[in-house]
Amino acid sequence: MLFAVLCTDKPNALQLRMDTRPEHVAFLNDLNAKGVLTFAGPFLDDAGKPNGSLVVIKAETIEEAGAIAAEDPYAKAGLFAHVDIKPWNWVFNNPEA
């Protein structure tokens, strides 16, 4: 099953995001190599700067998805003000459909 992990950065946390980015990218690359990552990318503010994340992952349960999300270096660094995890159905433009 797919889960959308919707993350909102804390205010004024761009530097923390940038400092933690190499570890975050390595984490996502590892998930991708394991076939867990479907796609990911940052949300942008009005100035085009990242201020959150969308990560779509494959997991058996929402609890498993939450455990995966909790291991993200951004989450461990305290970047996020809020994380919402929702089951998601990829209907349009799904390359696996």
N, C-alpha and C positions, 0 to 999 in steps of 0.2 A: 504494500500500500504506500502511496505517496503522502508526505506531510509537508506543508508549507510552514517554515519557521520565519516568522515576521518579527524583526528586531528593530527597536527604536533606540538610538543612542541617547545617552544623557546629554543635557545641554553643555555646550562648550567642551566637548570631548574629542574634537578632531585630532588633537595631538596624540592622545592616548590611542586612538584608532590607527594613526599613521605609525606610531611606535610599535604597535602590536601586529601590524599588517603582515610582516614576513612569516610569523608563526601561524597566523590565521590562514594565509595562502597555502602553507605547507600542510596544515590540517585538512583543508579542502582538497588539495591534491591527493592526499592519502585516502580520503573518503571516495574520491573519484576512482582511484586505482582499485579500490575494493568493490566498486559498483554500487555504492551507497548514494553518492551525489548525483542528482538529476541535473540541476543547474543552480547558479547562485550569482548574486551581484548586489551592489549597494543601491540604496535609495539616495536621492540627491536633494539638497535644499535649493532654494531659489538662486543661489550663487553657483550651483553646480558642484558643491562640495558634498562628500558622502555624510549621511546623517542617520543611517540605518542599514539593515541588510534583509534580503530575501534569499533564503536557502531552501531548496526543495530536495528532500531526501527520501530514500526508500527505507521503510522500517516495518516490522510486523505489528507493532502497537504504538499508541501515542506515548506510552511510558518509555518505550525504547527510543522513540524520536526525541523525547525530552532528555534522555540520558546522553544521546549523541550531541544534542545542542549544548548541553552543559559542559561538554569537553572542548568546545570551541575556545581557542585562546582569547577571543574578544570577550566571551562570557566570563571566563576565568579572571580576566583583567578588570572586570567591573564596568565595561563600556556601556552596557545596555541599561536603559531605564525601564524597559518593558520588553518581554518576549512572549509572543503568542504563537502557539503551535496548533495547526488545524489540519485535519484530514483533507486531502485535495485530490480532485479528479481532473487529469489532463485530457481535455476533450479535443480542442483544436490544435492543429500543427504538432501533434505528438508523433515523433519519428518512429515510435514503437507500435503505433496503431495501424 
